[in-house]
Amino acid sequence: MNLLYKSTRNSDRTVTASEAILKGLAEDGGLFVPEQLPKLDVTMDQLKNMTYQETAYAVMKQFLTDFTEEELRHCINSAYDSKFDTEVIAPLVKVGDVYHLELFHGATIAFKDMALSILPHLLTTAAKKNHVTKDIVILTATSGDTGKAALAGFADVPGTKIIVFYPKNGVSKVQELQMVTQKGENTYVVAIHGNFDNAQSGVKALFEDKELEKELDAAGYQFSSANSINIGRLVPQVVYYVYAYAKLLQNGEIKAGEKINVTVPTGNFGNILAAYYAKQMGVPIAKLICASNENKVLFDFFQTGKYDKNREFVLTSSPSMDILISSNLERLIYTIAGQDAKKNKELMEKLKTEGAYEITEEMKAKLSDFAGGYATEEETARIIRETYADTGYVMDTHTAVAAYVCRQYKEAGNDTTKALIASTASPYKFARSVMTAIDEKYADMDEFDLVDELEKVSQVEIPNAVKEIRHAEVLHTRECDADKMKETVKEILRIEV
Ligand SMILES: *Cc1c(COP(=O)(O)O)cnc(C)c1O
């Protein structure tokens, strides 16, 4: 069966999976979605014994139907290899009475590696299949983790250039150092004077700029995206939810068919949407619990049916979730609108002009798979401290938001469903916030002294990703105003022409 993709804002045209990956965003500004969500065609009994790579093939072949088996297996094997510091790729760790799915064992120690280590392979394969001769320019806005993971994935990949925009004062020290020390002739990093939403809106505007598209075309370039709006990011993320369920089953932690709850620390709504897709494919998931930090626009949305970004943007200790416009929510809105592109488009236009929209009661009724919660800064720090005291396990601030919301959900409903938490980053990436959560006495220490202290406290070896940047040379110093992103991109590309 050949699965085709449509834009969430226009249902007239369909594209293949490889075309959707190449384009990133649809021409009308919509996101690509599969015409229908595929089901798994293997049983949990079969999945139980599969490696991560085998699971990836079983899941991804259902979505990327125009890739040959050879192409897809090649992409998978090139991505999920020794770049990960554990053979199982995504280990499950039991912490107290919940299961943490550790998604941070890749090259840049955040879960973005799960998708961004394969995206360059999917994209270059897609380019070949579609006879693309131009160079592909990957434009990416980052709240901290996507940037480095995309840079690492695309560095020196022939036929590509990558430009990353990050909010100058909106990322952790380690995140910033990881990006500005990135090697590779084709990599560009720009700090913008603004927040993540400015960066993301700016990148979206560049994608929709027809005049710029012509100029690029003449210079031999075309844009694509490494953000989670690209279906090539989303599909690889479905894999680890299937894998986690199968491993819980294999380890005897759950019985066949037993439903689990999944809590995901959420920003752009990509990761939790992947869990929703896994559920649609047949994974027994009861609730998808969307965990927010103090930028709790999604929590309010699940409570009231009203999405309202007109509020103060808070800089928190979980910067990768400091987002008020969760792009991937559009895919869910489209689904609960009954795949009605016109209705979805209306709502998204309202979001653009008024900063808010409200869904109908009928649509709201279709959100019963989801629950929402949030953690304040104080609650986030508290659960890091308490979990460490109780179990010795040290988690990062984003994972902590999810752990807090998961606990709150369990307690509020006396819910005994087994709980899986998507653990999205290594605590080393946020050493300062993590260590001061454990003990205030660390507050005055230098960043890398904190890293050493964290090693003592957690008894987990300092990851290579952190060792590498300790003495690395800063290679990128470019900055720009949020309204000068277009000029900056042109400047970068003209230099290279
Ligand atoms: C990106 C990120 C998130 C949020 O994921 P979304 O898919 O954008 O919802 C959470 N935690 C960490 C560490 C991240 O890097």
The ligand as an SDF file (V2000), in Angstrom:
LIG
                    3D

 15 15  0  0  0  0  0  0  0  0999 V2000
   12.6540   19.5180   22.4610 C   0  0  0  0  0  0  0  0  0  0  0  0
   12.6200   19.0690   23.8540 C   0  0  0  0  0  0  0  0  0  0  0  0
   11.4140   18.8550   24.5290 C   0  0  0  0  0  0  0  0  0  0  0  0
   10.0740   19.1500   23.8980 C   0  0  0  0  0  0  0  0  0  0  0  0
    9.7720   18.2510   22.8620 O   0  0  0  0  0  0  0  0  0  0  0  0
    8.6560   18.6160   21.7820 P   0  0  0  0  0  0  0  0  0  0  0  0
    8.6990   17.4960   20.8000 O   0  0  0  0  0  0  0  0  0  0  0  0
    9.0720   19.9220   21.1800 O   0  0  0  0  0  0  0  0  0  0  0  0
    7.3630   18.7220   22.5030 O   0  0  0  0  0  0  0  0  0  0  0  0
   11.4640   18.3560   25.8180 C   0  0  0  0  0  0  0  0  0  0  0  0
   12.6380   18.1040   26.4220 N   0  0  0  0  0  0  0  0  0  0  0  0
   13.8250   18.3030   25.8190 C   0  0  0  0  0  0  0  0  0  0  0  0
   15.0740   18.0260   26.5530 C   0  0  0  0  0  0  0  0  0  0  0  0
   13.8580   18.7770   24.5120 C   0  0  0  0  0  0  0  0  0  0  0  0
   15.0390   18.9640   23.8960 O   0  0  0  0  0  0  0  0  0  0  0  0
  1  2  1  0
  2  3  1  0
  2 14  2  0
  3  4  1  0
  3 10  2  0
  4  5  1  0
  5  6  1  0
  6  7  2  0
  6  8  1  0
  6  9  1  0
 10 11  1  0
 11 12  2  0
 12 13  1  0
 12 14  1  0
 14 15  1  0
M  END
$$$$
